[in-house]
Amino acid sequence: MTFLHNTFRNQGLRAITVLPGEADTPILDNRARPPAAEERAHMLQPEDVAEAVRLAVSLPQRVVLQEIVVAPTRQRDTSADLEISRWAGAPADAAPKP
């Protein structure tokens, strides 16, 4: 996006990188350990990310937000999720014993 911004900004193109944090969307249901409802309650909602994008594109043409990081106020500990995902689908004898 930086390349696009630097290359085309004088033609009026505003290239914006949006980096959303963990958001409560249906894709979470596909995780090895889907987050519980109380965890999802603290995540971003899709409309939060959309509102950040709306803000960026509604600013005057003379302004560009080159990068937007949208994160939940309260971060959750995902270390257990990562460990579960690390071994999902691995041969039974490969995973560490609990």
PyMOL commands that set and color helices and strands:
alter all, ss='L'
color gray80, all
select helices_A, chain A and resi 2-11+26-30+37-40+46-58+79-87
alter helices_A, ss='H'
color red, helices_A
select strands_A, chain A and resi 17-20+67-70
alter strands_A, ss='S'
color yellow, strands_A
deselect
rebuild
show_as cartoon
